Amino acid sequence: MSKIEDSVCSKILGRAEVGKSKYGTTMERGDLSRLEWLIHTQEEAMDMVVYLEKLISIEKQYGS
């Protein structure tokens, strides 16, 4: 594995700890339906698109 993969893995583990602390559970939880998981995923994807739109607007305004 390269330093890049190591960095990604470290960040994933860190996010898992934040999630456990914030929500008191892990991704192994069993209380959500498939539909609820799909909705959570969609919401996360929409957040990502908003962040991308923000960065694109900054690049257009200031250039790289």
N, C-alpha and C positions, 0 to 999 in steps of 0.2 A: 504494500500500500504506500502511496505517496503522502507527502505532508498535506496535500489538498484533501485527500480522503480522510486522513486523520483529523483534520480540522472539522470536516463535515460531521464525522462520527461524534466528536467531542461536543459540537453544537447540538446535535440530536439528543445526546444524553443530558445536556444542560437543560434543554427545553422540556424533557421528560420530568426532570426534577422540579422545574417551575410549575408544570402542570399538576404534578402530584401535590405540591404545596398549595397551589391556588385552588384546585378543585377537589383535593382529598381522594383522588383515585388515579388509576393508570389507564392506558389504552386497553388493558385486559378487562375492563369493566364490562358487565353484561346487561346493563339496564337500558341500553338504547337499542331501538329497532334498526333494521337495515335502512329504512327510510330516514330515521333521525341521523344516522351516520352520513347518509348521502346529503342531507340538508346541511349538516355541519361542514362537510367537505365543500359544498357549493358556496357557503358563506365565506370560508377561508379563501377560496379561489377568487371571489368577488373582491375581498380585501386586497389580495395581491394585485388584481387589475387596477384598483384605485391607486395603489402605491406606484405601479408602473406608469400610470397616466401622469401622476405628479412628477416623476423623474423625467418623463418625456417632455413635459411642459417646461421643466427647468433647463433641459438640454436645448430645447428650441429657443428659449429666452437668452441663455448665456453661452451656449455652445460648449464644446468639450475642451 
